[in-house]
């Protein structure tokens, strides 16, 4: 009887974290892998890890930092995998898929400037994209990012500044090309 109650607690806890973090984590993974279904798979793997570590959750100091770190690491693992590289490099459709919005209903709500910004952010190298995602989209502080990325605060600030500079140049080119 006790195990059944424990199992229900675990399942309701998992549903709660999926509801609370699912969309943010999927967007975070997407910023690394640039493929919506792959990002969803990564987040699914992370939720399975959470489920398996349910008993140890109380030992984790910051759950948000822990789960974001899992998604970042899993995304980087996928990027490093030879299978991912082969699929990306061999796909002539890759450039078409990366420019389209993963959620069709969302594209109706976005203005062209937001689409350009999103495309430009996704075109940044991973080291700039990850600090942008965490800082601007997930509203993490520099201190939080130090823990998540395992980087020095000054390195993060430098990457934000360089990323902004690169993004500005890309936006200017994009606006110029578009108009």
SULGI-V428079 format. One record per residue. SS is DSSP state (H for helix, E for strand, L for the rest). PHI is phi as a letter, one per 40 degrees, with the letter a starting at -180 (none if undefined). D_CENTER is the distance of its C-alpha to the mean C-alpha in whole Angstrom. Layout:
# SULGI-V428079
SS;PHI;D_CENTER + SS;PHI;D_CENTER
This chain:
# SULGI-V428079
L;none;39 + H;c;37 + H;c;35 + H;c;34 + H;c;34 + H;c;31 + H;c;29 + H;c;29 + H;c;28 + H;c;25 + H;c;24 + H;c;24 + H;c;22 + H;c;20 + H;d;20 + H;c;19 + H;c;16 + H;c;15 + H;c;16 + H;c;15 + H;b;11 + H;d;11 + H;c;10 + H;c;7 + H;c;6 + H;c;6 + H;c;5 + H;c;1 + H;c;3 + H;d;5 + H;c;5 + H;c;6 + H;c;8 + L;f;9 + L;a;11 + H;c;10 + H;c;13 + H;c;11 + H;c;8 + H;c;10 + H;c;12 + H;c;10 + H;c;9 + H;d;13 + H;d;14 + H;c;12 + H;c;14 + H;c;17 + H;c;17 + H;d;17 + H;d;20 + H;c;22 + L;c;21 + H;d;23 + H;c;26 + H;c;24 + H;d;22 + H;c;25 + H;c;25 + L;c;21 + L;c;21 + L;b;18 + H;c;16 + H;d;13 + H;c;13 + H;c;14 + H;c;11 + H;c;8 + H;c;10 + H;d;11 + H;c;7 + H;c;7 + H;c;10 + H;c;10 + H;c;8 + H;c;10 + H;c;13 + H;c;12 + H;c;12 + H;c;16 + L;c;17 + H;c;20 + H;c;20 + H;c;17 + H;c;18 + H;c;21 + H;c;20 + H;c;18 + H;c;21 + H;c;24 + L;c;22 + L;c;24 + L;c;22 + H;d;19 + H;c;19 + H;c;20 + H;c;17 + H;c;15 + H;c;17 + L;c;17 + L;c;15 + L;c;13 + L;b;15 + H;d;19 + H;c;20 + H;c;17 + H;c;19 + H;c;22 + H;c;21 + L;c;19 + L;c;22 + H;c;22 + H;c;21 + H;c;18 + H;c;17 + H;c;18 + H;d;16 + H;c;13 + H;c;15 + H;c;15 + H;c;12 + H;c;11 + H;c;14 + L;c;14 + L;d;14 + H;d;11 + H;c;12 + H;c;13 + H;c;9 + H;c;8 + H;c;10 + H;c;10 + H;d;7 + H;c;8 + H;c;12 + H;c;12 + H;c;10 + L;b;9 + L;f;13 + L;c;13 + L;c;16 + H;d;17 + H;d;18 + H;c;15 + H;c;13 + H;d;16 + H;c;16 + H;c;12 + H;c;13 + L;g;16 + L;b;17 + L;c;20 + H;d;20 + H;c;22 + H;c;20 + H;c;17 + H;c;19 + H;c;20 + H;c;17 + H;c;16 + H;c;20 + H;c;20 + H;c;17 + H;c;18 + H;c;21 + H;c;20 + H;c;18 + H;d;22 + H;c;23 + H;c;21 + H;c;21 + H;c;25 + H;c;25 + H;c;24 + H;c;26 + H;c;29 + H;c;28 + H;c;28 + L;b;31
